[in-house]
Amino acid sequence: MTKESFHINGENLVKKVKELIAEGNVRKITIYDKYDKELASFPLTFGLIGVLLMPVLAAIGAIAALVGECKIMVEREDVNNEVHAE
């Protein structure tokens, strides 16, 4: 697993999370306030789409409405870039 973080305004939070989920290799998203206090953590499984994703996005939208600045910590699955000879 690799980790990376993004500092973002609350108003762009849902948009950024949607972009990260669309990438497909994100396993967990944790949201922190500007004081590095954890606000929420969302484990993401392979194939989490549509109706199952809506409660996660609703919760993120509620957080976005309450915070001005936040940090998103993203845990990604390492992608093995080996080339297989046929």
N, C-alpha and C positions, 0 to 999 in steps of 0.2 A: 504494500500500500504506500502511496505517496500522498503527502499533504501539501496543500497550498491555501493561502488566505487572500481575501479580497476585502478592502475597506470600501464601503458603499453607503449612500444615503438611503434612508428608509423608503423613500418614494420609488427607488429603482430596485428594491430588494426582490420583489416577486418576478420581475423581468429577468434578473440575473439568475435566480434559482431555476426558472424555466429553461434558460439557455444551458445551464449546467446539466440539468436532467436530460435535455435533448442530446447531449454529447454521449450519453450512454455508459460511460465508464465510472460514473460517480457512485460510490457506495454509501456515503454518509455526508450529510450537511449539518453543521452546527452553527448556530447564530449567537453572536456575543454582542453585548452593548459596548458603548465606547469606553467603558471601564473594565472590559474583558470579563464581565460576568456572563456566564452562559444563560441564554434566554430559552433556547430550544435546540433539540437535536433530532434529526430525522434520518433513520436508516433507510436506504433505498435499495430495493432488491431488483434483480433483473426482471424486466417485463412489467414494471409498475407503470401503468398507463391509465388514461381515461378516468373512469369513475373512482378508482382507487387513489388517484393522485389528487383529486379535488379537495379532500379534507386537509391534506398537507398544504396545498396552496392557500386554502382559506385561513389556516393557522398562520402561515407566513404573512398573509395580507394583514391579519390582525396585529401581528408584531410590527409590521412596517408602519402601521398607523400610529403606533405608540413611541417609536424610536426615531430620532433624527439621524444619528450616525450609527452604523453597526459594522461588525466584521463577520464575514462568512468564512468558516474553515471547512474545506472540502477534502474528503478522503477519496482518492481514486484507486481503482484497481490497476495494478501495473499491467500494461499491455506488452505481451511478448512479441517482438517484431522479428522473429526468426523467419527466414525464407526457406520453405521446404522444397527440395528438388524432387521432380517427378521422374 
